[in-house]
Amino acid sequence: MLIGGKQKMAKMKIKPIFLIIGAIVLLFFFSGRFNLGGTTQAAGDISSAIVTRSSTDTTVIAGETFTITYVTSGAGSGSWGVLVEDDITGGCTPTTFDTGWLSDQPDKTKTYTSPASAATCTLTGVYQFSGTTIGTEGAIQGVTEVTVLDCTNLRQTAGDTILAWSLDPTSANKLAALTAIQAWAGSC
């Protein structure tokens, strides 16, 4: 019985050790210092972060597509996210672009289609970074307008002014014809 009592006592001493080890593992897991999914990263410094929109084409032909790129800059290292709400008026479609991305994907692009006739499409939008108070959006910076040219109309105007000059070769008609030709040739 005494031998059995010592065995029972030895088993009881081992149990508290397992409990202590288990408690330490749980503390590390729940405190974020131990992450089974990978490494943890501190929240990024977004105090100087902005979203800018850019395009290689700020003048496009009627009915064609163009791409706007949304870029984040000024965000410090670490993890962050941003939500973007952008609207476009003037006949370009789609008329809204609502999106968001995380720090490991800092750029987004959106393809728009210009209207079938001459216009100016205006972009206005806001962004908000994670960790900021709801309602404290910043205005998206960069490109705010895309000019849409109607090449059919520009060609017709160039042809009409050439005809007017050929019928009445004055300096004023010559200047009008050359200006119309340049507007068509330089844009379309």
C-alpha positions as CSV (number, residue, x, y, z in Angstrom):
1,M,0.0,0.0,0.0
2,L,2.9,2.3,0.8
3,I,4.4,1.7,-2.6
4,G,1.1,2.4,-4.2
5,G,0.8,5.6,-2.1
6,K,4.2,6.8,-3.4
7,Q,3.1,6.2,-7.0
8,K,0.0,8.1,-6.5
9,M,1.9,11.0,-5.0
10,A,4.4,11.0,-8.0
11,K,1.5,11.2,-10.4
12,M,0.0,14.2,-8.5
13,K,3.3,16.1,-8.7
14,I,3.4,15.7,-12.5
15,K,-0.1,17.1,-13.1
16,P,0.7,20.6,-11.7
17,I,3.7,20.8,-14.1
18,F,1.5,20.1,-17.1
19,L,-1.0,22.6,-15.9
20,I,1.7,25.3,-15.5
21,I,3.1,24.5,-19.0
22,G,-0.4,24.6,-20.5
23,A,-1.2,27.9,-18.9
24,I,2.0,29.4,-20.2
25,V,1.3,28.2,-23.8
26,L,-2.3,29.7,-23.5
27,L,-0.9,33.0,-22.3
28,F,1.4,33.3,-25.2
29,F,-1.3,32.3,-27.7
30,F,-3.9,34.7,-26.4
31,S,-1.5,37.6,-25.9
32,G,-0.5,37.6,-29.6
33,R,3.1,36.7,-29.0
34,F,2.6,33.2,-30.4
35,N,0.6,32.9,-33.6
36,L,0.0,29.6,-35.1
37,G,-0.8,31.2,-38.5
38,G,2.5,33.1,-38.9
39,T,4.2,36.1,-37.6
40,T,2.3,39.1,-36.2
41,Q,2.9,42.6,-37.3
42,A,2.3,46.0,-35.6
43,A,-0.4,48.3,-37.0
44,G,1.1,50.6,-39.6
45,D,1.6,54.3,-39.0
46,I,-1.0,55.9,-41.3
47,S,-0.7,59.5,-39.9
48,S,0.8,60.7,-43.2
49,A,-0.9,58.2,-45.5
50,I,-2.8,59.3,-48.6
51,V,-4.5,57.8,-51.6
52,T,-3.7,59.2,-55.1
53,R,-5.3,58.4,-58.4
54,S,-3.4,58.5,-61.6
55,S,-3.8,57.7,-65.3
56,T,-1.5,57.5,-68.3
57,D,-4.4,59.1,-70.3
58,T,-6.2,62.2,-69.2
59,T,-7.5,62.7,-72.7
60,V,-9.3,59.8,-74.3
61,I,-11.3,59.2,-77.5
62,A,-15.1,58.9,-77.2
63,G,-16.3,55.4,-76.6
64,E,-12.9,54.0,-75.5
65,T,-11.7,52.7,-72.2
66,F,-9.1,54.2,-69.8
67,T,-7.6,53.0,-66.6
68,I,-7.3,54.8,-63.3
69,T,-4.7,53.5,-60.8
70,Y,-5.2,54.1,-57.1
71,V,-2.0,54.2,-55.1
72,T,-1.3,54.5,-51.3
73,S,1.7,56.4,-50.2
74,G,3.0,57.7,-46.8
75,A,1.8,54.6,-44.9
76,G,4.5,53.3,-42.5
77,S,5.6,49.7,-42.3
78,G,3.2,47.4,-40.6
79,S,-0.4,46.3,-41.3
80,W,-3.2,48.6,-42.4
81,G,-6.2,48.7,-44.6
82,V,-8.0,51.4,-46.6
83,L,-11.5,51.8,-48.0
84,V,-12.0,54.0,-51.2
85,E,-15.2,55.5,-52.5
86,D,-14.8,57.2,-55.9
87,D,-17.5,58.7,-58.1
88,I,-17.2,59.7,-61.8
89,T,-19.6,62.1,-63.6
90,G,-19.8,63.3,-67.1
91,G,-21.0,60.2,-68.8
92,C,-18.1,57.8,-68.1
93,T,-19.1,54.4,-66.7
94,P,-19.2,52.8,-64.2
95,T,-20.2,55.8,-62.2
96,T,-18.9,54.5,-58.9
97,F,-15.9,52.5,-57.6
98,D,-16.0,51.2,-54.0
99,T,-13.1,49.1,-53.0
100,G,-10.5,48.5,-50.3
101,W,-7.2,46.8,-49.9
102,L,-4.6,45.8,-47.3
103,S,-1.0,46.8,-46.8
104,D,0.3,43.9,-48.8
105,Q,-1.6,45.0,-51.9
106,P,-1.0,48.8,-52.1
107,D,-2.3,49.5,-55.6
108,K,-5.7,49.0,-57.3
109,T,-6.8,49.7,-60.9
110,K,-10.2,50.4,-62.4
111,T,-11.1,50.5,-66.1
112,Y,-13.7,53.0,-67.1
113,T,-15.5,53.6,-70.5
114,S,-15.8,57.1,-71.9
115,P,-19.1,58.3,-73.3
116,A,-19.8,58.2,-77.1
117,S,-19.5,62.0,-77.4
118,A,-17.2,64.8,-76.2
119,A,-17.3,65.3,-72.5
120,T,-15.3,65.9,-69.4
121,C,-15.5,63.2,-66.8
122,T,-14.9,64.4,-63.3
123,L,-13.6,62.1,-60.5
124,T,-14.4,62.9,-56.8
125,G,-13.8,60.5,-54.0
126,V,-12.7,59.8,-50.5
127,Y,-10.6,57.3,-48.6
128,Q,-10.4,56.1,-45.0
129,F,-7.6,54.1,-43.3
130,S,-8.1,51.6,-40.6
131,G,-7.6,53.0,-37.2
132,T,-9.2,56.3,-37.9
133,T,-12.5,57.6,-36.7
134,I,-15.5,56.9,-39.0
135,G,-16.3,60.1,-40.8
136,T,-12.7,61.3,-41.0
137,E,-12.2,60.6,-44.7
138,G,-9.5,62.2,-46.8
139,A,-10.1,63.5,-50.4
140,I,-8.4,61.3,-53.1
141,Q,-5.6,63.4,-54.7
142,G,-4.2,63.4,-58.2
143,V,-6.2,63.1,-61.5
144,T,-9.6,64.7,-61.1
145,E,-10.7,65.0,-64.8
146,V,-10.5,63.0,-68.0
147,T,-11.3,64.9,-71.3
148,V,-13.2,62.9,-73.8
149,L,-12.7,63.9,-77.5
150,D,-15.2,63.2,-80.2
151,C,-13.0,62.5,-83.2
152,T,-15.8,62.2,-85.7
153,N,-16.9,65.8,-84.8
154,L,-13.3,67.1,-84.8
155,R,-12.7,65.5,-88.3
156,Q,-15.9,67.1,-89.6
157,T,-14.9,70.5,-88.2
158,A,-11.4,70.2,-89.8
159,G,-13.0,69.2,-93.2
160,D,-15.5,72.1,-93.0
161,T,-12.8,74.7,-92.2
162,I,-10.6,73.4,-95.1
163,L,-13.6,73.8,-97.5
164,A,-14.3,77.3,-96.1
165,W,-10.6,78.4,-96.7
166,S,-10.5,76.9,-100.2
167,L,-13.6,78.9,-101.1
168,D,-12.4,82.1,-99.4
169,P,-8.6,81.9,-98.8
170,T,-8.3,84.7,-96.2
171,S,-5.8,84.7,-93.4
172,A,-8.6,84.2,-90.8
173,N,-10.0,81.1,-92.7
174,K,-6.5,79.7,-93.1
175,L,-5.8,80.1,-89.4
176,A,-9.2,78.5,-88.6
177,A,-8.5,75.5,-90.9
178,L,-5.0,75.0,-89.5
179,T,-6.3,75.1,-85.9
180,A,-9.1,72.6,-86.7
181,I,-6.7,70.3,-88.5
182,Q,-4.2,70.4,-85.6
183,A,-7.0,69.7,-83.1
184,W,-8.1,66.7,-85.1
185,A,-4.6,65.4,-86.0
186,G,-3.1,66.0,-82.6
187,S,-5.9,64.3,-80.7
188,C,-7.2,61.6,-82.9
